[in-house]
Amino acid sequence: MTVVLITGTSKGLGLELAKYYLDSGATVIGISRSQPPIHHAKYHHCTADIMLESSVAVLEQFVESLGVANINLVINNAGSGSYGNHLSDSEPKEVLDQVNLHCVGALRVTKAAQGFIGSSKIVNVTSRLGSIYQNERGDFSGKNYSYGYRIAKCAQNMLSLCMADDPELASAIILSVNPGLLRTDSGSEDAEKSAAEGAKKLASVITAASTSGIYHAFGDEACY
């Protein structure tokens, strides 16, 4: 039995990923603050806010209640857009909230799942905006991208690198995957692909990846 744990399944990419893996025959454990529009015998929903410390125990107990022995794939997808494109309108709390959601939230979920992880794949859904290299190169100069989101995704990228270097996770493959420019609530104004298209491509990259690293769902440049 293939078991996939996905965060942020209430809408957007997370919802489409859940549908994709259910259609593929997997058992899906979904995590979000609200129930998604999924009615499937193999879908199990855990209502939790991964920005809270209590979510670690909530998720761990939920997985235990399902009698799951192993989680084959963890996809840390939960996220949201942000505001504060300039120093004058950037709020420290918003930056902290973004880091809490995209980076620390992913850390909480992975810690909760650690007892069920063996030779599994752990995926952190990243973004071009979290790339220090691309930001330094000037790819986004003059564009309205927030401090909070870029800082949070950069922090999440470092989380992926820490996990890949952690002997406790030596049997796992740690992936950062950029899903591409998707038309979701938090998508960029230049988004061109649907969430369903992104989910299919992202899943294909996850399946094919045999080593830890950073990947792009549609084959474009991906760098930390």
C-alpha positions as CSV (number, residue, x, y, z in Angstrom):
1,M,0.0,0.0,0.0
2,T,1.4,3.4,-1.0
3,V,0.7,6.1,1.5
4,V,1.1,9.8,0.6
5,L,0.8,12.7,3.1
6,I,0.1,16.1,1.6
7,T,-0.4,19.4,3.3
8,G,-2.7,22.2,2.1
9,T,-5.2,19.9,0.4
10,S,-8.2,22.2,0.8
11,K,-7.6,23.9,-2.5
12,G,-5.1,24.7,-5.3
13,L,-2.1,22.5,-6.0
14,G,-2.6,20.5,-2.8
15,L,-6.1,19.5,-3.7
16,E,-5.1,18.5,-7.2
17,L,-2.1,16.4,-5.8
18,A,-4.5,14.6,-3.5
19,K,-6.8,13.8,-6.4
20,Y,-3.9,12.7,-8.6
21,Y,-2.6,10.2,-6.0
22,L,-6.0,8.9,-5.2
23,D,-6.6,8.3,-8.9
24,S,-3.3,6.4,-8.9
25,G,-4.5,4.1,-6.2
26,A,-2.6,5.5,-3.2
27,T,-4.0,6.2,0.3
28,V,-3.8,9.9,0.9
29,I,-3.5,11.6,4.3
30,G,-4.4,15.3,3.8
31,I,-3.8,18.1,6.2
32,S,-5.4,21.6,6.1
33,R,-7.4,23.9,8.3
34,S,-10.6,23.1,6.4
35,Q,-12.1,20.0,4.8
36,P,-11.5,19.7,1.0
37,P,-14.1,18.7,-1.5
38,I,-12.9,15.1,-1.6
39,H,-15.1,12.1,-1.0
40,H,-13.0,9.0,-1.5
41,A,-12.6,5.9,0.7
42,K,-8.8,6.2,0.6
43,Y,-8.7,9.9,1.6
44,H,-8.2,10.6,5.3
45,H,-8.3,14.2,6.4
46,C,-6.6,15.7,9.4
47,T,-7.9,19.2,10.3
48,A,-4.9,21.0,11.7
49,D,-3.0,24.3,11.5
50,I,0.7,23.6,10.8
51,M,1.6,27.0,12.1
52,L,0.8,25.8,15.6
53,E,3.2,23.7,17.7
54,S,0.2,21.5,18.7
55,S,-0.1,20.3,15.1
56,V,2.9,17.9,15.5
57,A,1.1,15.8,18.2
58,V,-2.3,16.1,16.4
59,L,-0.9,14.8,13.1
60,E,1.2,12.0,14.8
61,Q,-1.8,10.8,16.7
62,F,-4.0,11.0,13.6
63,V,-1.6,8.8,11.5
64,E,-1.3,6.3,14.4
65,S,-5.1,6.1,14.5
66,L,-5.1,5.0,10.9
67,G,-2.8,2.1,11.6
68,V,-0.4,3.2,9.0
69,A,3.0,1.5,9.2
70,N,4.9,3.6,6.6
71,I,4.4,6.9,4.8
72,N,6.0,6.5,1.4
73,L,5.8,10.2,0.4
74,V,5.5,13.5,2.3
75,I,4.6,16.6,0.3
76,N,4.9,19.8,2.2
77,N,2.8,21.9,-0.1
78,A,0.9,24.3,2.3
79,G,1.5,27.9,1.6
80,S,0.1,31.3,0.8
81,G,0.9,34.5,-0.9
82,S,2.2,37.6,1.0
83,Y,2.2,41.3,1.0
84,G,4.9,43.9,1.6
85,N,6.8,44.5,-1.6
86,H,8.8,47.4,-0.3
87,L,10.5,48.1,3.1
88,S,7.9,50.8,3.9
89,D,5.0,48.3,3.6
90,S,6.7,45.2,4.9
91,E,5.5,44.1,8.4
92,P,7.9,42.0,10.5
93,K,4.9,39.9,11.7
94,E,4.0,39.0,8.1
95,V,7.5,37.9,7.4
96,L,7.5,35.7,10.5
97,D,4.1,34.3,9.6
98,Q,5.4,33.4,6.2
99,V,8.5,31.7,7.6
100,N,6.3,29.9,10.1
101,L,4.0,28.5,7.4
102,H,6.4,27.6,4.6
103,C,9.5,26.6,6.6
104,V,8.7,25.8,10.2
105,G,5.3,24.3,9.2
106,A,7.1,21.9,6.9
107,L,9.5,21.1,9.7
108,R,6.6,20.3,12.0
109,V,4.9,18.0,9.6
110,T,8.1,16.2,8.8
111,K,8.8,15.7,12.6
112,A,5.3,14.4,13.0
113,A,5.8,11.9,10.2
114,Q,9.4,10.9,11.1
115,G,8.4,7.7,12.9
116,F,6.6,6.5,9.8
117,I,9.4,7.4,7.3
118,G,12.0,5.0,6.0
119,S,13.2,5.0,2.4
120,S,10.6,7.6,1.7
121,K,10.6,10.8,-0.3
122,I,10.1,14.1,1.4
123,V,9.1,16.9,-0.9
124,N,9.2,20.6,-0.1
125,V,7.3,22.6,-2.7
126,T,9.5,25.5,-3.4
127,S,9.5,28.6,-5.7
128,R,11.8,30.4,-8.0
129,L,11.4,33.4,-5.6
130,G,13.2,31.5,-2.9
131,S,16.4,31.1,-5.0
132,I,19.2,33.3,-3.7
133,Y,21.0,32.8,-7.0
134,Q,18.1,34.0,-9.1
135,N,17.3,36.9,-6.8
136,E,21.0,38.0,-6.9
137,R,21.1,37.6,-10.6
138,G,18.3,40.1,-10.9
139,D,15.6,37.9,-12.3
140,F,12.9,39.6,-10.3
141,S,14.2,43.2,-10.3
142,G,11.5,45.8,-10.6
143,K,8.7,43.2,-10.0
144,N,6.4,43.3,-7.0
145,Y,7.3,40.2,-5.0
146,S,7.1,40.4,-1.2
147,Y,9.9,40.3,1.3
148,G,8.0,37.7,3.4
149,Y,7.3,35.1,0.7
150,R,10.8,35.3,-0.8
151,I,12.5,35.0,2.7
152,A,10.2,32.2,3.7
153,K,10.8,30.1,0.6
154,C,14.6,30.7,0.9
155,A,14.4,29.5,4.5
156,Q,12.5,26.4,3.3
157,N,15.2,25.7,0.8
158,M,17.7,25.6,3.6
159,L,15.4,23.3,5.5
160,S,15.6,20.9,2.5
161,L,19.4,21.1,2.5
162,C,19.5,20.4,6.3
163,M,17.2,17.4,5.9
164,A,19.3,16.0,3.0
165,D,22.4,16.3,5.3
166,D,20.8,14.7,8.3
167,P,21.9,11.2,9.1
168,E,18.5,10.5,10.8
169,L,17.0,10.9,7.3
170,A,19.8,9.1,5.5
171,S,17.4,6.5,4.0
172,A,15.1,9.2,2.6
173,I,15.3,11.3,-0.5
174,I,14.8,15.0,0.1
175,L,13.4,17.0,-2.8
176,S,12.7,20.7,-3.4
177,V,10.4,20.9,-6.4
178,N,9.3,24.1,-8.1
179,P,5.8,23.4,-9.5
180,G,6.0,26.1,-12.1
181,L,3.8,29.1,-12.6
182,L,0.4,27.9,-11.6
183,R,-3.0,29.7,-11.7
184,T,-3.8,29.4,-8.0
185,D,-4.9,31.9,-5.3
186,S,-1.2,32.6,-4.4
187,G,0.1,32.2,-8.0
188,S,2.1,34.9,-9.7
189,E,0.5,37.3,-12.2
190,D,2.4,35.6,-15.0
191,A,1.1,32.1,-14.1
192,E,0.3,30.0,-17.2
193,K,-0.5,26.5,-16.0
194,S,-3.5,25.0,-14.1
195,A,-3.1,23.5,-10.7
196,A,-4.1,20.1,-12.2
197,E,-1.3,20.4,-14.8
198,G,1.2,21.3,-12.1
199,A,0.2,18.4,-9.9
200,K,0.6,15.8,-12.8
201,K,4.1,17.2,-13.7
202,L,5.2,17.5,-10.1
203,A,4.2,13.9,-9.4
204,S,6.1,12.8,-12.4
205,V,9.3,14.5,-11.3
206,I,8.9,13.1,-7.8
207,T,8.6,9.6,-9.2
208,A,11.6,9.9,-11.4
209,A,13.9,11.6,-8.9
210,S,16.5,9.2,-7.5
211,T,18.7,11.6,-5.6
212,S,18.1,14.5,-3.2
213,G,18.1,18.0,-4.8
214,I,16.1,20.8,-6.4
215,Y,13.9,20.1,-9.4
216,H,11.4,22.0,-11.7
217,A,8.1,20.3,-12.6
218,F,8.2,21.6,-16.1
219,G,12.0,21.2,-16.7
220,D,12.9,24.8,-16.3
221,E,15.9,26.1,-14.3
222,A,15.8,25.2,-10.6
223,C,18.5,26.5,-8.2
224,Y,18.9,27.3,-4.5
